[in-house]
Amino acid sequence: MKTFTCFVCKSFLLGLASIALLSGCSLLPSLHPPLLTGNRAFIAYWPPTQTNQLKLAVKDNIDVKGVVTTAGSELLAKTRAPAEKDASCLAIARQRNVQIVGKANLSEFAVAPSGFNEYFGTPASPLNSWRKLLPGGSSCGSAVAVASGMADVAFGTDTAGSIRVPSAWCGVVGLKTTHGLVPIDGVFPIEPDHLDTVGPMGKDIAHTVQGMDLLQDGFAALYAAAVAAKPSAQKIRIGRLTLKGTDREVDRAVDEALAKAGFQVIPLDDSFREEWERAKEDGNMIAAAGAWISDKEYRFEMRVAARTKSAIRAGQIAYATGYESAVARQAEWQNTLTGIFTNVDFIALPTVQTPPPPIPPNLKIGVIEARVLQLQNTVAVNFAGNPAVALPIPLRYDVKVAVKRVQSPAGAARNSLDRQMHDAKVAVTSLQLIGPRLSEAQLLNAGRLVEAAVKNEWGKPRGTMKSAGRAVPNLR
């Protein structure tokens, strides 16, 4: 009981510090307009010279020889020397003479889950043509570059969801790779020892496979073998995880997509959900501490955004209060997932609990950052080190659904944000599939089956999607 109480206190302290610091810093007005114009997907863009070749965007926390790696920061853009060599993850792309079309925008130092960047500007999600929506972070530019067609494939980084969240909120596919599979030297770090990964993003599964083949030599053959082994969904077992607080239309979209594909769907029980929530707290603790570990030298810099410095200070609290104990629980969580994967092939849940909200005025961005941390269903996967894919699926709204009211001390602010999210309706949400370590090929094959199953369902009214799936009793 004492251990549990201590854990709750530390989690509360971290959350309180994050909200207070991030919200407080948001009261500071912007002193300059955003540097970038247009869709702000790229910090540096080089128009393609060969229109029939694959176009690759590289997140600007990954070194490209001869180019300054800004990590989304005014300070680094103005003071850092160009990279002396490529990051190791670009080796295959260079060997194959792949056309790199630019360095993609991101949240400063990759620490903001919203995708907001005050200096370079925030690239808006393309899911709504009349209202600017948050793209998700931190790989916001990579997602928007792919969604807009400026790149066929993008490389992003994922520490707590930074590939999958923007993929979800921009309607593209994103793959978080197994920790340690893709080399990360030459990548601006957050928490490389336990969380940081590099992965591909594409407009569909086929392009994401191409991207992964540029990160892991021989991946195309692994994927072909996975397709041959499981050409249909009927023998694939999916553990369905449902989480409290999820928009019920998003949950329904996930269930419809799984049913349409024809998987064996096995509900996961409350005990696993509780373990998941604890892993989420631990993962967020380690990720927050990573901002302090990697970025503490910038905490007093004038040309670093106030909200970024607040995240660094919140990381200092996390590092002092809960980092070591969270790391100590990592093996236990990894063992829990290993046990689950003896009974199912993959775990399925929404990538994010709601659609993207509108980009708020600068005064409210701190509140949004704290809210997005709670909405993303991603960091528990990073905490385990397992791979996961986020892929777009159709979202249909029931117009009779009312916005849920939350009565709490922070209820008014949260209700306002939840209403914005509900009002900014989009036709897309995202399914996240999680697999055992080194199952990237099998995950993308499962994604292929979902993609094929829902391809004719976009824009149809609710109730017309036919189910091909089978449900079996609860697991655990």
N, C-alpha and C positions, 0 to 999 in steps of 0.2 A: 504493500500500500504506500509506503514511504517513497519507493522508487517511482511509482506511478504519479504521486502527487508532485514530486520533484520535476518529472517530465512535463506535466501540465503547466507548472509554474514557469519553466524555462520557455515552453512554447508560447505561453501568453506574453512573457516578457519580450520575446522576439517580435511577435506580432504587434504588440503595442508600440515598441520602439520603431518598427518599420513604418507603421501608419502615422505615428506622430511626426517622425522626421521627414517622411516623404510629403506628408500633407503640409507641414510647416514650410518646407522649402518651396512649395508650389505657390506661395504668396508672393514670391519675388517675380517681378515682371521681366519679360525678355528685353534685353538691351539692344538687340539687333534683329533684323529680319532673317529668316532662314537663308542659308547660302545658296541652296539649290532651287531650281525652278522645275517645271514639268512635273512628271510623276515622282521625282526624287528617289527613283529606285537605285541610282548609281551615284557614288561619290566621284568616281572617275569612269568615263564611258568612252570606248573606242569603237566607233561604228564598224560593223563587220565588212570586210572586203570580199569575202566569199559567201554569197547568200545560200549556197547549197551545202555548206558545211555546218556541223554542230556548233552552236553558239553557247559558250560557257561563261557564266558570271561567277565571280569569286567574292565571297563576303570580305569586307575590308578589315577583318582582323586576322586574315591569312596572308602571309608574306608572298608577294610577287616581285621577283627580282627587278630592281631599278625603279620601283614605285614605293612611295611612302605608305606605310600601313597606318592609317589614322585611327583605327578602332572606333570610328564614329566621333572622334574628339577634336575640337578646335585646337587644343594644346598640342596634341601629337601631329596634327596636320601642319602646324606652323613651326614645330621645333624638331621633329624626328627626321633622321636621314633616310633616304631610300633604302629598301631592303637589299642586302648584299647578295642574297640568293633566295630561291623559291622555298616555300615551305615544302616539307617532304611529301605531303599529300598531293602535290601537283606533279609529281614525277611521271606518272603514267600519262597524264594529259600532255605533258611536254614531249614525251617520247612519241606520241601519236600526232603531234603537231595540231592539237585541238586549238580552235580559235577562241581566245579569251577576250570577251567584249567589254569587260569592265570590272571595277571593284564596287561591290554592292553596299548600299547604305545599311546602317544598323544603329541600335541604341548605343549610346556612349559606353565604351568598355564592355558592351554586351550585357549590361546589368538590368535593363528595364524590360519587363515582360510585355509592356504595351506596344513596343516598337517606336515610342516617341523619341525624337531627336530634335532638340531645340536649335542647335547650330546649323546643321545641314538641312533640316526640315524633315517632316515625317511623311513617308510615302503612304498614301491612302490605299486601303483595300479596294480592289476593283469590283467587289460584289454588289455595290449599290451605285448606280450612275448619278443619282441626284443628291446623295448625302455622303460626305466624307467619313468613312469608318476607320477605326484603328486597324492596323495591319497585323498586330501581334509582334512580339519580339523574342529574341533580339534580331533574328535574321529577316527583318522586315523587307529590306531592299531585295534580297535574294528571292523572296516569295513574290513580290510585286514585279520584278523583272521577268520571272517565269510566267506569271499570270497575264502580263501585258504582251508577251511574245517577244520582248527584247532579248531574252535568252531562252534556249531550249532546256538547258540544265543549269542548275546553280549549286555551288558548294556553300553549305552553311555550317554553323557549329551549334551544338546542343549540350548545354550544361544542366538545364532544368526543364527544357521544353522548347528551346530557342529555334529549332527547326520545325517541330510539329505544331506549335501554336500559330505561327504565321502561315504555315501551310493550311491549317484549318480555317483561319480567318481570311485567307485570300483564295481559297478554292483550288489548291494544288496538292500534289503528293509530296510528302517529306518523309525521309527515312533516318531515324536515329540509329546509329550503328552500335554494335557491341563495344563496350569500353575497352580500349587497347587494340582494337582491330586495325584502325586507320591511324597512322602516325600523326602526332599533334605537335612535333617540334616545328617552329616557325609560325605557330598560331598564338595570338595574344591570349594569355591564360586567364581563367577564373579559378577553377579548382581541378587541375589536371590529374592529380593523384587518384581521385575518386569519381569524378563526374564528367569532365570535358570530353566531347567527341566531335568528329567531323563527319558529315553525311551529305547525301545528294537530295536535291529537290527537282521535280519535273512536273510538267503539265499533266502527265498521266503515268501509269505504271511503266509503260515501255520506255519512256524517257528517263524515268528514275532508275530503271535497270541500266540504261546506258551510262548514267551518272555514276552508279555504283561500280560499274566495270572500269571507270576511270580512277576509282579509289582502291579497288582490290583487283589485282591482276588475276584473270581467269574467272571472274565473277559471272560472266555471260554463260559459261559452261555450267556453273553451279545452278544458275537459274533455269537453264534448259533442262537439267536433270530433275529439278524440283517440279517443273511443269509436267515432265513425263511421268514422274512418280505419282502425282496427284492432279490428274487432268480435270477432275471435277470435285465439287465440294462435299459430296455425300459421305465420304470417309474422313472428313476433317472435323475434329471435335473443338468446339469453341466454348470456352468458359465465359459466361456473360456476367460482368461486374456492373452492378448498378450503385450509384452514389447519391447520397442525399444532396439536395440543392440543385440538381440538374433540371434544366428546362424540360418539361415533360414532352414537348414536341421534338426536342433533340433526342431524348431517349427513345421515343417512338420511331424516329427516323433510323436509328441504329438497329432496332429490332426488326424493322421492315427490311432493311438492307440485308441483314443476316439471313432472314427467312427467305427472301427472294433468291439469294445465292444457293440455298439448300444445305447449309452446314448443319451438323448435329449441335444443337445449342444446349448447354448445360449451365443452369443458373449457379452462380457462386454464392455461398451463404454469408450470413452476417459476421461470422468470426473472421473470415478472410477480409471482409470490408473493413473491419476494425484494424486489422494488421496493415492494410493498405493505407489507411488514414495515418497511422503512426509512422509508416515509412515516408509518407508525404511530409509530415512534420520534420522528420530527421533529414530528408533530402533538402528541404528548404533551409534548414539550419546550416547544413554543410555548404550549400550554394551561397547563402548570405555571408557566411564566414569567408568564403573564397574571395568575395569582393574586397574584404580587408586584407587577406593574405597576399593577393596579387596587386592591389591598387592603392594600398595605404600611402605610398609615396606621393600620391596626387591629392590627398585630402585637404591640403591648404592652397592648392593652385587656383589662381583667379580665373584662368581660362578653362576650368572644368565646371560643368553645370552644377548648380546647387543641389539638384535632386540626385545627381550621381555621387556627390560628396556625402549626401545624407545616407545613400545606400552603403557607402564605404563605412560610415560611422555605425550604422546598424549592424554591419558585418563585424565590426569590432566587438559589439555586445554579444553577437552570436558566437564569435570565436571564444570569448571569455566565459560564456555561461553554458554552452551546450555542444560545442563542436566535438570534443573528444568523446563524450558519451554517445553522440549520434554515430560517429565513425565506429565505435565499439559495437553498435547494433547492426552494422551492415551485413556481416556474415549470417546473422540470424534471419534477416529478411531475404537474403539470397537463398538460403536453405528452404525458406517457406515457398518461394517461387519454384524452386526445383521440385518440391513435393507436388505442387499444383500441376506442373507440366508432366507428371507421370500419369495424370488422368485426363488432361486436355492437351491439345496441340498448341492453341493460342488463347489469349485472353482478349476479350473485346469490351470496349466502353467508348463513350464519346471522348474525343481529344480535348475538347473544352466544353464546359457545361452550358454555355449560351452562345448565340451568334455574336459577332463583333459589335461593340457600341460605337457611336459617333466619336470622332476625335474631339475632345473637349477643349474649352478655353484653357489657357495655361494655368489659371487659378485652380482648376479641378484635376489636373493630371496626377497629382500626388495621391488623391483618393482612388483614381483609376488604377494606379500601379498596385496598391494594396489589394484592390478587388480582383484584379487579374491573377494575382498570385493564388487566390483561393479558387478561381474558376478553372485553372488549367489542371488537367488530370495526367500530368506528364512526369513530374519530378521523382515519383516513386520508382519509375523505370530507370532513371539515371542512377538512383541510389542503389539499385540492384546491379546495374551495368549491362542489362539486357537490351536487345534491339527492339524497335517498335516502328511501325509505319502508320502515318496519318493519311487518309485518303478521302476525297470529297464524296458525299452522298446527298441525294435529294432531301430537302427539308420542306415539309408542308405544314402550314399553320392552320389551326382551328381558330377562326375569328372570334369564337365565343369564349376562348380562354382569357381570363383576366390576369393582370399582373399580380403576383403574390405580394402581399404586404408583410414586411418583417418588423415586428415590434421589438425594438432593442434600443439601447442608448445611441447606436449608430444607425438606427433604422431609417431615419429620414434621408440621410445621404445615400444609403444603400438602395432604398426604394427609388430614389431619383435615378440612380444609375441603372437599376434593373428595368425601370420603365423605358429609359433610352434604348437599352439593348432590345427590349421587346418591340419598341416602335420602329427601330431600324431594321425592318424585316428583310431577310435575304432568302434565297431559294436553296442555299447550300449550307450543310453542316459537315462534320468530319467524324469518321469512324477511326478509332485507334485500335490496331491489332498489335499485341505484345507477344513475343516469342521467346524460346529458350536462347541461351547464348549461342552466337554464330548461326542463327537461323534466318539471316537476312534473305536468302534466296527463297526459302519456304514462305516467309512473310509476304514477299512481293508476289509470289504465286497466289497466295490466298487473296491478296489485294486485287490481282488480276481477275479472279473469279467474282469478286464483289463488283468491280468496275464493269465487267461484262453483264452481270445480272441487272444492274440498275441503268444501263446506258439508254434504254428506251423509256425510262420512268421520269425523266426530268420534265417538270412542268405539268404532270398529270395531277388531277385532284385526288385528295385523300380517299382511300377505300378502293382504289382500282389496282393496287399492287397485289399480285397473287403470291402466295407463300409456297415455297418448295422445301422448307426446312422442317426439321424434326426437333421437338423438345423432349428432354429426358429429365429424370428427377434431379433435385439439387445435389451439388457436390459438396462434400464436407458437412 
